[in-house]
Structures are given as C-alpha cells and as structure tokens.
Amino acid sequence: MNPSSTYYIMINGKPLGPIPIDKIRQQVISGILPPGTQISADGFAWKPIEMLFGSAMALGQSENAFGSTPTALVPYQLGSVHHQPSGVNRQNGMLPKSGGFYSNPTPKSMEFGTKMALILMGIAGLISALGVGFFMIANARTRYEDGGVRGNPENSQNISGNNDVSRPNLNPDWPAIIEKTSQSVAFIETSKGTGSGVLVGKGLIATNEHVVGEDKEVRLKFPKADQGSRGSYLGSVVFCDEKRDLAIIESKVDISFLKLGKSKSLKSGEDVSILGFPSLHDGIAPFSSGRGTFSQIITFPTIQGVEWADMALSANHGNSGGPVINGNGQVVGIVSRGHMNKAMTKWIEGHTACVLAEEIILAIDFVRRQKDK
C-alpha cells in the first residue's frame, strides 16, 4: 500500500474514510483508536494501524512519528506465489495480520491542561472523522445500489446493477435471459488450456486466476455475439488474485457487458443459471447453459478469510470462469471449483463454489484506480 495523505479505518466492521492522516495520528496518540484497528490507503488492502505508524507513534513520541513517511503495508502471503509478470497486478490474499497489544502512556511531566487539550482534540477529531465516514458510506452505498462502484462515481452505470439487484425475479423468462446474456460470455484460450469468462465492464472480462495461470496475454472469442463481433481478440491480464481465484482481462472488445448483482443478497433456493464453454468438439467451442439454485455463502478451512457462493449446480472442465446469472440477468458469481466434505476425502457432487460478485466489483475498482494513477 503506497503512502497516502488520507486513509480508511475499519470501525465495527465498517470502513470509514477517507480520513486525513493527521486526524488519525491524533486519535492514535490519544488512545482513541486501539491497537489492532485496521487501516487501508485504498479501502482494499487492510493492515493493523500499528504497522503504519510503528511503536513510536503508539507511545505518543510525536518527534518520531509526525511527518514521517508511512511504511508500506505488505500483503499477507498464503501458499505458493506465481512469478509476477510485468504489468499484472497479482494479489495473493491481502489479509490483515494480527498485531500485538501495546500501552499508550503519557509523560508524567505533562501538565493536566495539556492532557485535557489533547483528549478533547482527539474526541473532536474522532467525531469529525466519524461524521465524514458515515456520510461517505451512505454516499457510496447509494452509488452502489444505483449501479456504481465505491470511490468511482464516474463509472456509476458501468459495473453493478440497479435498485432491483437484491429483489429476486420470481418468474424469470430463462430462455430470453440466456439468449441476451450469452452474447457477453467469453471463450478463453491460454497457453495451457481453455476456460470461460464474462464481460463485466467496458473491455473488462472476469475469469479465474487458474484459467489464465502465468499468461500475460490470452485469446478471447464470443461465439454467441453478433456475427461481426465474435473474435478472436487479444486480451491482457491486468489483475490476478490467486487466493480468491479471480483474474481480470482487458481487451478492445466492443460488446455489451453484463451488470453485476450481489451474491450476498441471493436467497437460499433462488434460481440461477450457469453459462460457459465446458468442452471442445472438433475445434469448436460449444456454448452451454445449466440451471440450479443458490445454496449459501460458505468458507473453506484451507482458504482463510475468503467467502464463496455455494451453488447447487453442476459444472465441468471449461466452465471455470463462466458467469452465474440470476433471474434479473445479472452476474452473481463466476464458477471457480467443486468442493469436498469436511474430512477432505470426497467431492460433493452437484455443488459448485463460485467467486462472489462483490469480489469482482472490488477487483475492477482496484484495476481502474491503478490506471488513474
């Protein structure tokens, strides 16, 4: 995380910010922000606050902390890491590390008035920061529900769905929905195999990290698009997160993209459809669709800190990276993997773990902010 003049802080599980760094310093010194408070420069990568300011700040030694350059927050590494090709933002599960507790004493020689002034200053700063934070959250939530992305209002109609995103369509016309959405489903060819993907922004295709692998460039086709738009296109891998099995590909594709819904707003038993290219026959990529239902949000004991959408549907090799569509025609996940029982001894048939739409939104937002730098 690059040094910044403003940061987000996590309070009661909710991000607040952006907040000026001086305000945060005051609250750390006065003891208002406790050890272990999570802080982020971009709202995406989080770390304990003591890793930003160091022990000097924790002890209130302003001569060592004020004006110093914040230390970079290093992503938590889990498992093996792929070689990172230039130009590709490869994340590997950016989880906060838990930090140790520390005390926050003040010098005994400090006069009572000075102490009170600092306390009152800290309280005033916190109230101000919380006010700004709540306003920002309310504003971001409004943009999100209206089709926006956190921190990127100019793209408000480019990614997520509208206010109906959390309202299930109880009587979807699936043939019409599949005919329309299938035009945006990509067949992906890599150096080691094939997979599926889906357009979720102008020229941005979401797929799995395990589909693109080490490749910096892939080939894309859209077999269900209009005749003149089917491809083949060259795509550049601009983002990978191995832990979340998520990748973003950028390509000069002039095909309409699909809106992203909310995986966590799905109701258990709600109908969904899976789209993709599960196999090859004589060099042709046949399009396939299947029906199923949303089951629940799950976690895997071997992949800490990541949630998945458990879909009661069958997927095959080649479906990886393909979209899961709800009754409103919105992407509510992309196919990732099957999963096993608790003993990790048997595959659970008819169930597929999918990357959450919320993770895709964050990844696209991250890619766009990186391009704006």
Phi, psi and omega in degrees: 000120184288150177304144185216160177271345178226151181220163171258146173236151182259115179240121180052039177080006181239134178285135177239137177146184006285147182238134178303143184298326180295322178298318180294320178302315180301318183288330176291313182298318183281356178083007180290320176268115185282163174303144179090351175303131182277138182225147184212140177278338185232003181076008184240315180254123186245144177214157176299146187297331181291339178285339179277316187261335180083174185293332179299316178294321181301329181268005177077019181273085189297332182294338179263340188253316183294133178081356179281154179283125180301142177283146180291143178268122186270128179302142176292131182261130178235121176070198182285152180242132177293155169301135185263106177289152181296143178086355181250123175278099181258114177260157178222062178071077184280086181253146178288141171272142179283134182256165179282161179275150178220159178270168183226065183285158173243149181303139182295335182283352181292132181289155183299320182297320179295319178300312181297321180298317179295319179297312180297322178296318179296317179298315180298320179296320180294317179299316179298315181295319180296321179298313178297319181297314180296323177296317180296320180295315180298319180293317179295320180297320178298316179296320181297314182290335178272004178106022185253182179231139182307127175077010183216062187296335181293344179258028193296338179248015187260345187235285191272177186278193182258196185293346180273005188299328183264004181258111182294142174276111186282347181221063184288144174269085189299317178302319180290321180296315182292321179299320182284313186284334184296338180296337183261007182268128186261142167262122188249128176248127179240183180289344184239356181168202183227164178194194182236165177201178181210138176287121181235010177189169181297109180073014182241124183244128175265138176206192179269151172297323183286346175285313183278333178058231182272355186293138172269337180225146179223170177253138183236140171226151179234078188299337182262002178283176176302153189308318184279357186244008189285337176117181027261148181241151173268132179238140179256131178281115184250352180204137174218136172229103185297320184295319180269000180053049184230136176222150176239130179247138177249135182207154178276072182250124179258064179231143181298143180255165182262152177279150177265133176266205179236112180300322184283354175265356178293146177263143178301127183094357180290136182292139174220163176231146178252134181236145178165196185230083189285351182198172177239140177228112177056039177080000180260142179261097182282134177282144180220147175228152178216161183243148177195198179223155172284137180258294183192169172272131185231168170229158175252135180297337181271353180230085186290141172081009180236133177257153181225155174266119178273114181252130176277079179205161182261135176232154181233171176304132184104335175286343182306130180088350180284156185279152166253125188250137174269182184291352176262005180077022182255150178281120180245016177161166170231142184299133179239302189198163166279175176218163190248171178289175185300327180283356180057039182243348186210135176288141177270110184286146176078010177231139182228132176272131185236146175294135181292146175298327179298325177292323179295318179301314180296320180295317180294319177301317179298315180299316182291322179291326176296323180289330182282347182289000000 
